[in-house]
Amino acid sequence: AQSVTQLGSHVSVSEGALVLLRCNYSSSVPPYLFWYVQYPNQGLQLLLKYTSAATLVKGINGFEAEFKKSETSFHLTKPSAHMSDAAEYFCAVREVYNQGGKLIFGQGTELSVKP
Amino acid sequence: EPEVTQTPSHQVTQMGQEVILRCVPISNHLYFYWYRQILGQKVEFLVSFYNNEISEKSEIFDDQFSVERPDGSNFTLKIRSTKLEDSAMYFCASSEGTGRSEAFFGQGTRLTVV
Protein backbone atom coordinates (compact mmCIF):
# COMPACT_ATOMS: atom_id res chain seq x y z
CA ALA A 1 0.00 0.00 0.00
CA GLN A 2 1.07 3.54 -0.71
CA SER A 3 2.70 5.37 2.16
CA VAL A 4 4.22 8.79 2.73
CA THR A 5 7.10 9.45 5.09
CA GLN A 6 8.04 12.85 6.41
CA LEU A 7 11.39 12.81 8.15
CA GLY A 8 11.36 14.92 11.27
CA SER A 9 8.17 15.70 13.17
CA HIS A 10 9.67 19.01 14.31
CA VAL A 11 12.02 21.30 12.43
CA SER A 12 13.34 24.53 13.89
CA VAL A 13 15.12 27.19 11.86
CA SER A 14 16.19 30.77 12.42
CA GLU A 15 14.49 33.58 10.58
CA GLY A 16 16.21 34.03 7.23
CA ALA A 17 17.60 30.51 7.16
CA LEU A 18 16.86 27.81 4.60
CA VAL A 19 13.80 25.67 5.21
CA LEU A 20 13.99 22.02 4.14
CA LEU A 21 11.12 19.66 4.89
CA ARG A 22 11.51 16.11 3.65
CA CYS A 23 8.93 13.86 2.05
CA ASN A 24 9.32 10.40 0.51
CA TYR A 25 6.65 8.25 -1.09
CA SER A 26 6.63 4.51 -1.55
CA SER A 27 4.92 3.62 -4.84
CA SER A 28 6.80 2.48 -7.95
CA VAL A 29 4.47 4.54 -10.15
CA PRO A 30 5.04 8.21 -9.30
CA PRO A 31 1.84 9.57 -7.78
CA TYR A 32 0.48 13.08 -7.80
CA LEU A 33 2.19 14.89 -4.93
CA PHE A 34 0.99 17.76 -2.80
CA TRP A 35 2.21 19.90 0.06
CA TYR A 36 -0.38 21.40 2.40
CA VAL A 37 0.13 23.85 5.26
CA GLN A 38 -1.97 24.05 8.41
CA TYR A 39 -1.85 27.15 10.55
CA PRO A 40 -3.12 26.88 14.14
CA ASN A 41 -6.88 26.33 14.34
CA GLN A 42 -7.26 26.41 10.59
CA GLY A 43 -7.86 23.93 7.80
CA LEU A 44 -5.36 22.64 5.28
CA GLN A 45 -4.23 25.00 2.55
CA LEU A 46 -2.48 23.87 -0.62
CA LEU A 47 1.09 25.15 -0.97
CA LEU A 48 1.98 23.43 -4.24
CA LYS A 49 1.50 20.26 -6.25
CA TYR A 50 3.46 18.05 -8.63
CA THR A 51 1.54 16.81 -11.61
CA SER A 52 4.35 15.59 -13.93
CA ALA A 53 4.63 18.80 -15.96
CA ALA A 54 7.88 19.97 -14.34
CA THR A 55 10.09 18.49 -11.66
CA LEU A 56 10.65 21.81 -9.88
CA VAL A 57 7.37 23.20 -8.66
CA LYS A 58 6.86 26.69 -7.29
CA GLY A 59 4.12 27.38 -4.81
CA ILE A 60 2.74 30.14 -2.68
CA ASN A 61 4.66 32.13 -0.06
CA GLY A 62 8.04 31.47 -1.71
CA PHE A 63 7.98 27.70 -1.25
CA GLU A 64 9.10 25.26 -3.88
CA ALA A 65 9.56 21.52 -4.13
CA GLU A 66 11.56 19.26 -6.40
CA PHE A 67 10.35 15.88 -7.55
CA LYS A 68 13.14 13.29 -7.76
CA LYS A 69 11.94 9.98 -9.14
CA SER A 70 15.21 8.18 -8.43
CA GLU A 71 14.91 9.09 -4.76
CA THR A 72 11.08 8.85 -4.59
CA SER A 73 11.20 12.24 -2.91
CA PHE A 74 9.36 15.55 -3.02
CA HIS A 75 11.15 17.76 -0.51
CA LEU A 76 9.83 21.23 0.28
CA THR A 77 12.21 24.18 0.48
CA LYS A 78 12.19 27.89 1.05
CA PRO A 79 15.41 29.91 0.77
CA SER A 80 14.68 32.28 3.64
CA ALA A 81 12.32 31.49 6.51
CA HIS A 82 9.91 34.08 7.83
CA MET A 83 8.23 34.10 11.22
CA SER A 84 4.87 33.70 9.49
CA ASP A 85 5.99 30.32 8.08
CA ALA A 86 5.61 28.70 11.48
CA ALA A 87 2.95 26.03 10.94
CA GLU A 88 2.41 22.32 10.37
CA TYR A 89 3.29 21.05 6.91
CA PHE A 90 1.84 17.91 5.37
CA CYS A 91 3.02 16.02 2.32
CA ALA A 92 0.26 14.08 0.59
CA VAL A 93 -0.01 11.77 -2.41
CA ARG A 94 -2.81 10.69 -4.67
CA GLU A 95 -2.24 7.49 -6.60
CA VAL A 96 -2.47 7.94 -10.36
CA TYR A 97 -4.97 5.11 -10.81
CA ASN A 98 -7.12 5.91 -7.81
CA GLN A 99 -10.67 6.62 -8.95
CA GLY A 100 -11.98 8.04 -5.72
CA GLY A 101 -9.36 10.76 -5.37
CA LYS A 102 -8.30 10.10 -1.81
CA LEU A 103 -5.17 11.74 -0.46
CA ILE A 104 -2.71 9.83 1.70
CA PHE A 105 -0.94 12.09 4.15
CA GLY A 106 2.41 11.95 5.85
CA GLN A 107 2.74 12.40 9.57
CA GLY A 108 3.31 16.13 9.29
CA THR A 109 6.27 18.34 10.19
CA GLU A 110 5.88 21.21 12.60
CA LEU A 111 8.06 24.12 11.55
CA SER A 112 9.22 26.59 14.19
CA VAL A 113 10.97 29.82 13.20
CA LYS A 114 13.20 31.51 15.77
CA PRO A 115 13.80 35.27 15.62
CA GLU B 1 -12.85 33.09 -3.10
CA PRO B 2 -14.99 29.96 -2.84
CA GLU B 3 -14.42 27.91 0.28
CA VAL B 4 -15.56 24.78 2.03
CA THR B 5 -17.47 25.56 5.20
CA GLN B 6 -18.04 23.24 8.13
CA THR B 7 -20.39 23.46 11.09
CA PRO B 8 -20.14 23.35 14.01
CA SER B 9 -16.53 24.30 14.68
CA HIS B 10 -16.59 22.39 17.94
CA GLN B 11 -19.00 19.73 19.20
CA VAL B 12 -19.01 17.97 22.54
CA THR B 13 -21.11 14.85 22.84
CA GLN B 14 -21.63 12.02 25.26
CA MET B 15 -20.42 8.55 24.45
CA GLY B 16 -23.11 6.58 22.66
CA GLN B 17 -24.82 9.63 21.20
CA GLU B 18 -25.28 10.25 17.50
CA VAL B 19 -23.58 13.25 15.91
CA ILE B 20 -23.92 14.83 12.50
CA LEU B 21 -21.11 16.94 11.12
CA ARG B 22 -22.07 19.28 8.33
CA CYS B 23 -20.17 20.60 5.36
CA VAL B 24 -20.97 22.83 2.41
CA PRO B 25 -18.50 21.97 -0.39
CA ILE B 26 -17.57 24.36 -3.17
CA SER B 27 -20.54 24.56 -5.48
CA ASN B 28 -19.09 23.28 -8.78
CA HIS B 29 -17.09 20.48 -7.19
CA LEU B 30 -18.02 16.88 -7.86
CA TYR B 31 -15.91 14.92 -5.36
CA PHE B 32 -16.37 15.12 -1.62
CA TYR B 33 -14.30 13.73 1.20
CA TRP B 34 -14.10 13.35 4.93
CA TYR B 35 -10.79 13.08 6.76
CA ARG B 36 -10.01 13.03 10.45
CA GLN B 37 -7.02 14.00 12.53
CA ILE B 38 -6.67 12.62 16.02
CA LEU B 39 -4.69 15.02 18.21
CA GLY B 40 -0.99 14.67 17.53
CA GLN B 41 -1.48 12.22 14.66
CA LYS B 42 -1.62 12.45 10.91
CA VAL B 43 -4.60 13.29 8.74
CA GLU B 44 -6.44 10.07 7.85
CA PHE B 45 -8.80 9.43 4.95
CA LEU B 46 -12.29 8.30 5.89
CA VAL B 47 -14.43 8.33 2.77
CA SER B 48 -14.81 9.75 -0.73
CA PHE B 49 -18.16 10.43 -2.37
CA TYR B 50 -19.03 10.98 -6.02
CA ASN B 51 -22.23 10.92 -8.01
CA ASN B 52 -24.29 10.37 -4.87
CA GLU B 53 -22.49 7.30 -3.72
CA ILE B 54 -19.42 6.30 -1.79
CA SER B 55 -16.51 5.69 -4.17
CA GLU B 56 -14.00 4.60 -1.54
CA LYS B 57 -13.85 4.19 2.22
CA SER B 58 -11.12 3.34 4.68
CA GLU B 59 -11.07 0.67 7.37
CA ILE B 60 -11.92 3.38 9.88
CA PHE B 61 -15.24 4.03 8.12
CA ASP B 62 -17.19 1.16 9.65
CA ASP B 63 -20.93 0.68 10.08
CA GLN B 64 -21.04 3.44 12.69
CA PHE B 65 -20.29 6.01 10.01
CA SER B 66 -22.44 7.18 7.14
CA VAL B 67 -22.39 10.07 4.68
CA GLU B 68 -25.13 11.81 2.83
CA ARG B 69 -25.67 14.65 0.41
CA PRO B 70 -29.25 15.38 1.32
CA ASP B 71 -30.03 18.47 -0.73
CA GLY B 72 -27.39 19.04 -3.40
CA SER B 73 -25.39 21.51 -1.32
CA ASN B 74 -24.72 19.96 2.09
CA PHE B 75 -22.51 16.95 2.70
CA THR B 76 -22.86 15.31 6.10
CA LEU B 77 -20.98 12.78 8.16
CA LYS B 78 -23.00 10.89 10.74
CA ILE B 79 -21.53 8.87 13.56
CA ARG B 80 -24.26 6.66 14.92
CA SER B 81 -22.98 5.83 18.40
CA THR B 82 -19.91 7.78 19.33
CA LYS B 83 -16.96 6.28 21.17
CA LEU B 84 -14.23 8.03 23.10
CA GLU B 85 -11.78 7.19 20.31
CA ASP B 86 -13.89 9.14 17.81
CA SER B 87 -12.62 12.34 19.40
CA ALA B 88 -10.72 14.10 16.64
CA MET B 89 -10.74 16.99 14.21
CA TYR B 90 -12.89 16.11 11.22
CA PHE B 91 -12.15 17.80 7.92
CA CYS B 92 -14.42 17.97 4.93
CA ALA B 93 -12.87 18.51 1.51
CA SER B 94 -14.05 18.84 -2.07
CA SER B 95 -12.45 18.84 -5.50
CA GLU B 96 -13.45 19.34 -9.12
CA GLY B 97 -11.97 16.01 -10.07
CA THR B 98 -9.38 13.46 -9.06
CA GLY B 99 -5.82 13.11 -10.41
CA ARG B 100 -4.06 16.45 -10.22
CA SER B 101 -7.10 18.35 -8.93
CA GLU B 102 -6.57 20.25 -5.72
CA ALA B 103 -8.66 19.23 -2.74
CA PHE B 104 -10.00 22.23 -0.83
CA PHE B 105 -10.40 21.70 2.90
CA GLY B 106 -12.76 23.21 5.40
CA GLN B 107 -11.67 24.59 8.77
CA GLY B 108 -12.64 21.40 10.52
CA THR B 109 -15.00 20.34 13.29
CA ARG B 110 -13.40 19.38 16.57
CA LEU B 111 -15.42 16.51 18.01
CA THR B 112 -14.95 15.73 21.68
CA VAL B 113 -16.61 12.60 23.04
CA VAL B 114 -16.92 12.50 26.83
Chai-1 contact restraints between the chains, C-beta under 6 A:
chainA,res_idxA,chainB,res_idxB,connection_type,confidence,min_distance_angstrom,max_distance_angstrom,comment,restraint_id
A,Y32,B,R100,contact,1.0,0.0,6.0,A-B,restraint_1
A,G43,B,F105,contact,1.0,0.0,6.0,A-B,restraint_2
A,G43,B,G106,contact,1.0,0.0,6.0,A-B,restraint_3
A,G43,B,Q107,contact,1.0,0.0,6.0,A-B,restraint_4
A,G43,B,G108,contact,1.0,0.0,6.0,A-B,restraint_5
A,L44,B,F105,contact,1.0,0.0,6.0,A-B,restraint_6
A,L46,B,E102,contact,1.0,0.0,6.0,A-B,restraint_7
A,T51,B,R100,contact,1.0,0.0,6.0,A-B,restraint_8
A,G100,B,S48,contact,1.0,0.0,6.0,A-B,restraint_9
A,G100,B,S55,contact,1.0,0.0,6.0,A-B,restraint_10
A,G100,B,E56,contact,1.0,0.0,6.0,A-B,restraint_11
A,G101,B,Y31,contact,1.0,0.0,6.0,A-B,restraint_12
A,G101,B,S48,contact,1.0,0.0,6.0,A-B,restraint_13
A,G101,B,T98,contact,1.0,0.0,6.0,A-B,restraint_14
A,K102,B,F45,contact,1.0,0.0,6.0,A-B,restraint_15
A,K102,B,S48,contact,1.0,0.0,6.0,A-B,restraint_16
A,K102,B,E56,contact,1.0,0.0,6.0,A-B,restraint_17
A,F105,B,K42,contact,1.0,0.0,6.0,A-B,restraint_18
A,F105,B,V43,contact,1.0,0.0,6.0,A-B,restraint_19
A,Q107,B,K42,contact,1.0,0.0,6.0,A-B,restraint_20
A,G108,B,K42,contact,1.0,0.0,6.0,A-B,restraint_21
